[in-house]
């Protein structure tokens, strides 16, 4: 499936002129492009789809979305896909 999943921005850095954040999705932390959200800050929640942060949302909405995804069985599937790409990314030579 490929949902837009809410996550919490843990850190932000510049990578070759592009804002990139480390975003936590229920324990899975991924690099995400923040170019579309120049005002997003550490601690903010954002909706992420295919590696791009698309919008900022409040914590309550993020938690409600995650709860709904969990109830529908969708969050486990999405997190499994994130974990799979994480292990592939980590295995790639630097």
C-alpha positions, 0 to 999 in steps of 0.5 A, spaced: 500 500 500 503 506 500 500 511 505 502 518 507 504 516 514 505 521 520 512 522 523 515 526 528 521 530 526 527 529 530 533 533 527 534 537 521 540 538 517 542 541 510 544 536 505 547 539 498 542 545 499 536 541 501 533 540 508 533 533 510 530 531 517 530 525 521 523 523 522 521 518 527 515 513 525 513 509 531 520 507 532 522 507 525 527 513 523 528 515 516 531 521 512 525 525 509 526 531 504 523 537 508 524 541 502 516 542 501 516 545 508 521 550 510 518 552 516 517 545 519 522 544 526 524 539 530 519 536 534 513 538 529 509 532 526 509 531 519 505 527 514 510 523 509 509 520 503 515 516 499 520 520 503 517 527 502 514 531 508 508 534 505 504 537 510 505 539 518 500 537 522 499 537 530 500 532 535 493 530 536 492 529 529 498 525 528 496 520 534 489 519 532 491 518 525 496 513 527 491 510 532 486 509 526 492 506 522 493 501 527 486 499 528 485 498 521 492 494 521 495 498 516 500 501 520 504 495 521 504 494 514 507 501 512 512 500 518 514 493 515 515 497 508 519 502 512 524 497 516 525 493 509 527 499 506 531 501 512 535 495 512 537 496 504 539 503 505 544 501 511 547 495 507 548 500 501 556 502 501 557 509 503 
